[in-house]
């Protein structure tokens, strides 16, 4: 199984741990990027305290050393063909592992973990007991069996059994789909390895439909309110323009009437004033005086 699906299942476990205050303060789950960082070459590790690529595992290492975390568990892939689990127990200074095929752990991975722990002031951890695990009888169920090891360690879920492997796969698929399509993961994520009854599923769908309809009504009301405000503002603008136009016409009429009276008494003076005013209004785009003058 590809890494992005494994990360999706691991993230879902992390979400449940964060929702539990006791587990959140004691345990953590490492994603695949955690293991990738552990496998950096020696050149990168020489810049461990400064390289931004180590930021996450530096935080986890400090938390283990300070006692903020008691343990961290994470999956490891072996040569691209098999998944197993490592658990670093800072309280008992042990490294434990679980494998559904009972393969021996790889010394290279253990050395990478030890190097990381030494960077935070720990001495070498000892090899602890094997984590409780189910046994697979095929060549493709290691991913589900690995996730089951983590869930059993945290939530005491039943161990993987080969005759129920299809059931375990369906349950994990349900968890991923609910987490993926849910807008609010807190309201949708299911408990680990629990089958959702038809009644509960329909109730969840009905509740989702009600929330969706409420959001639609709110959106329609908001759109109608904005449209009404826009129309009201347009009416105010039209009214203001109409009043401004009326005042302009009135000004033109009064000026034209006065100019006509001046023109009778002082024709040259009135004509000069009127011409200046006319040129000014023409530059402003107003030609209403033409009608008044005519």
N, C-alpha and C positions, 0 to 999 in steps of 0.2 A: 504494500500500500504506500502511496506517495506521501511525502512529508506534510503537505498542506492538510490532508485529512487527519493525520496524526496530531498536528498542531490544533486542529479544530476540536478534537476530542480532549486534548490536554487543556486547552483554554476553557472548555466547559467544566472540567474538574476544578480548575483554578477559580472559576466563578463561584462554585459551591463552597470552596474553602474560604473565600473572602466573605461569603454570607454568614459563615459560622465564626463568631468572635474567638472561640477557644482554639479552633484549628488554625485560624488566620494568624494567631500570635505564636503558634508552635511549629507549623509546617508550611512548606512551599513546594510547588511543582515547577520544575525547570522545563522550558520549551526546548525545541530542537536547536534554537540559536545558542542556548546555553552549552550544549554539547559541541556545537561547531566552534564556539570560542575556546573550549577546553583543548581542542585539537589544533589550535594555532601553532605555528612553528616557533622555534627558539628565538628567532629575531624579534617577533612580536612580543613574546613573553619577557624579553629583556626590557620592554617599555611598559610593563604591566600597570604600573601606577599612573602612567600618563596617557596611555593609548585609550581613546574614547571607545574603541571596540570592546574593552573589558569593563565598561561602566556597570553593566548589569551584574556580572558575576562578582565584581568588587563589592557591590552593595550586599549581595547575598553572603559573601564571605565575611564581611564585617558584622552582619546580623548574626551569623553563626558564632563568631568569636565573642561578641558582646552578650550572647545569651538571648537575643531577641527572637531567634529561631532555634528550635531544637533539632530540626532535620530538614533535609531537602531530598526529594525524590525526582528522578528524571529518566526518560527512555533513552536508549542508545541503540543505534542500528549497527549490525555486524556485517560488514562487507556488502551492504546493499541487499541482503537476502533474509535477514532475521532481526527481530526486535526483542530486546531484553530490558530490564529495569535495574538501576542502581539507586541505593538509598544511602545518603551520608548522615550518620547519626552523630551529631556534635556532642550530645550529652554523654554518650557511652564511648565516644572516640572510636567508632566502628564504621566500616564500609560494608554494606550488605547488598546482595543482588538477588534477582529472581528471574528465572528463565523457564518458559513452558516446554522447552526441549531438553532442559538440564545440561546444557553445554557448560563447560568450564569458563569462568570469566577471563577476559583478555587482560593480560598484564599491562599492555600499553594504555588501556583506558584507566586502569587503576593508578598507574604512574601519573597520568595527566591529572587525575583527581587529587592525588597526594601533593603534586607540585602546586596546584591551586590552593590547597589548604595551608601549605607551608608559607605561602605568600602572606597569610594572615596570622602567622604566629603559632599555628598548630604544629605539634609533633606528628610523626607518622601514625595514621590510624591503623588499627588491626582489622583483620577480616572477620566480619560478624557471621551470624547464622544466615542461612538462605531464607529469603522472603517466602511466605506461603504463596503457593501458586498452583494453578491447574495444569494439566498436561494435554498438549495437543497431539492428535494422531494423524494429522495431515501436514501438508507443506505450505499452507497459506493462512492459518488462523493465528499466527503469532501476534499480529497487531491487536486483535480483540483480546487475546489472552494477556498481552502486556498491559493494556488499559485496565483489565480486570484485576491485575496484581495491584495497581495503584489504587483502584477503588476499594479493594478489600483492605488495603493498609489504612486508608482514611475513613471509610464508611462501613467497613465490615460487611460488604456485600458478599453473596455466595461466590465461591471460587468457580472458575471456568471449568466446564465439562464438555468433552468433545461431542457428546450426543445432543447437547443444547447449544452448540455453536451458532446455528442459524438464528436462534432466539436472541442470543447476545448481540449478533450483528444487527438484527432488526431494531432492538432497543437502542443501540448506539446511533443508528440512522435516524430514529425518531428524535433523539436528543439534538442531533446536529441540525435537522430540518427545522425544529421548533426554534432553536437558537438563531438560525439563519434568517427565517422569514418573520421573526417577531420584531416589532418596533420597540418593545420594552422587554428585554431579556428577563428582568426580575419577575415579570408576571407570567412568563411563558416557560421558562426552563423547568424541566421535570426532574424528579428525583432519580438518582442513578439506578439503572437496571430495574425500573418498575414499569409494568405494562399499563398503558392508559386505557381505561374502560371506554366503551363507546359513548356512554352517558356523559362522562367527564369531557371527552373530546368534543361532543356536540355542544355541551355547555360552554366550552372555551370558544368554539366557533361563533356561537350566538352572542357571547359577550363581545367578541372582536367585531362582529357586524354592528352591534349597537354603538360601540365606540367609533367605528368608521362612519356611521350615519350621523353621529353627533358632530364629528369633524366636518362632514360635508355640509351640514346645516350651518355651522359656524362660518364656513368659507363662503356659502351663498349669502348669508346675512352681511358679512363683512364687505363682499363685493357690492351688494345693493346699497349699503350705507355709503361706501366710497362714491358710487354713481350718483346718489342723491346729493352728497356734498359737492360733487363736481358740477351738477346742474345748478345748485343753489349759487355757487360761486360764479358760474357763467351768467346767471340772471343779474347778480350784483354788478358784474363787470359791464354787462350790456346797459344796465340802468345808469351806471356812472358815465359810460360813453355817451348815452343819450342826453343826459343832463349837461355834459360838457359841450356837446354839439349845440344844444339849445342856447347855452350861454354864449357860445361863439356866434351863433346867428343873431342873437340879441345885440351883442357887441357890434357886429357888422352893421346891423340895421341902424343902431343909434349913431355910430360913427358916420355912416352914409347920410343920415338925416342932418347931422350937424354940419357935415361937409357941404351938403347942398345949400344950407343957410349961409355958411361962410362964402360959398362960391358966389352967391348973389351979392354979398357985401364986399368981400376981398377976393376976387376970382383968382389972382395969381398966387396969393398966400395959401388959400385953401387947396389949390391944385397941387402945390409943392408938398404940402403935408400929406395929402391923399396919395400922391404918387409914391412917396417914401413908405407909407404904410402898406400900400398895395404890393410893392416889391418885397417887403418883408414877409407878407402873407403868402406870396407866390413861392418864395423859397421854402416855406413851411408846408407847401402842398395844398393850400386852401385857395379855391377859385370862386368861393361863394360871392365875393364882392362884385364879380362881374354881373351877376344877375341884379344885384342891388343898383349898380351903377347904370345898367341899362334901363 
